[in-house]
């Protein structure tokens, strides 16, 4: 880092005229800590820049500033004699000296910047000024060109920016048909004034066999496409299902507070903004290269920023160096950097794993474009890998009786640091025709479940992995569905690390669409209490003696008990502490029967995980109706020795590095109600 970059980060804080303190933001030291060298010495100057009060708000009297100036000069004088001084009653910690690597210059008095043991999760990071850069054509040419197209589109009769890159002829035709549909066009204009609203086509994807809604049931393979549009003004997504053979839009659905996966151009813009931001260069120690940014397409939020408050489209290009990861949170609605934040990812002991056992095309052909079937141990079911909802199971039956219409993990919400509240919303899915952040490796596996030597069921498992896992800021998830010979079943959500920090919370969003009409009830400690209308429940600690917390029954009294994991399944899980939601099922709406785009924020630690948006303003009846159960478990990672959880590392075995995982698992056991139970 150049000396002037460190110098520019010097700040002073004057809480009053007799209480001033010279401060040096610790995040400026991280690059030097990572490279294990001492930072440069810094000359202290009393230039006008240092006399500003950048953090002061309000009218700010000039008198107080005049009083603060001599006090500051006195502080600076003490600093020049080698002291880290504090004026007034507030004390400062005594720094631990580190021997310099460069000899002191005898003719210049300096302040030596002292290295300290880093505590990245306690650092708030740096917020950007959020001023749109000038001279965009020179500084951010990709963004500048994109905004020219946006402004041009807003002047057109159909004010929607079309997607130009990466489409074949069929996808281009599907997009053209969708853009001419009045329902799609209506979503690009203000309801009251009909003023054009910034709207863009983000993606055009083939509709797979497991990705249909009631309006697309007649689609033949290769004839139907889903066109995804994002409205920046309303933070809403519109999905149009198009039959290119009939040249017809079959269905149009819109969802508020929902964002489709990003097209490649916006991913490149996010990288461009990040690598050219002064805050990123200052924290990184130099201007990073675009190839160094990972997770650039993954949506994020920063607590109490415009990403969260104004529902802007934000992503988080992340730069990894050694044991550290620098998050650059980019607001694509404004085209600006929100801020930067360091996290620790743990020591990296081996290079990345890059070899794939099966080519993406093979996985896509066999498991993304085709529905597969299983018949075993009394169970019959279908399964397919979706574009962003992982491995979905369909038409599940036990001994010929319908059990589930479908089940899928529609999102992984990953948040780091409960104080700042930021992270990722990870989509898992197919490796092609998908913007999933973590994609399928190999196809699903079917393995027996044993107790001792006795087979008691089978498990259907699909791996989703970042290509360079287990490197920092790369992820490995598993969808696992367990089916038992006694009619029980368990959807299991598994994280095998490593992630982008050692202070992460993982919240997978499980959707269960039961087959048939049911009533839902929860145990209050002494009796079952039915839910009459749609609602949600926070984590609770009341269970029946058998460990059940929820019950679903049909008119005949048959049904299932839900038993949340509390560590009783002997699989290493430490408990689910779930948020549970029950909504009325509407197959004609974008509520999960087809592939769902990201719902909810990545980083909320309360009930706002996404499913709550499907509870109507006036909650609908769920008494003996088709229902959907949403189950959001919570898992905290840990990389401390002997307590590793939701973590991965590389260890030496026979002279080579191999991944070692410390999985975390969550998911309820769902047990059939016996004829005499209920």
Helices and strands as residue ranges (DSSP letters): H 3-7, E 10-16, E 19-24, G 26-29, H 30-35, G 48-51, H 62-80, G 120-122, E 126-127, H 136-139, H 141-154, E 160-161, H 169-179, H 182-186, E 199-206, G 214-216, E 224-231, E 236-243, E 248-256, E 258-259, H 264-276, H 278-284, G 290-292, E 293-294, H 306-309, E 314-321, E 324-331, E 336-344, H 360-363, I 364-368, E 372-376, E 379-385, E 391-398, E 401-416, E 422-426, E 428-429, E 438-451, E 454-465, E 474-484, E 489-499, E 504-514, E 519-523, E 528-531, E 535-537, E 550-553, E 559-563, E 579-584, E 598-599, G 611-614, E 627-632, E 635-636, E 647-653, E 656-662, E 664-666, E 669-672
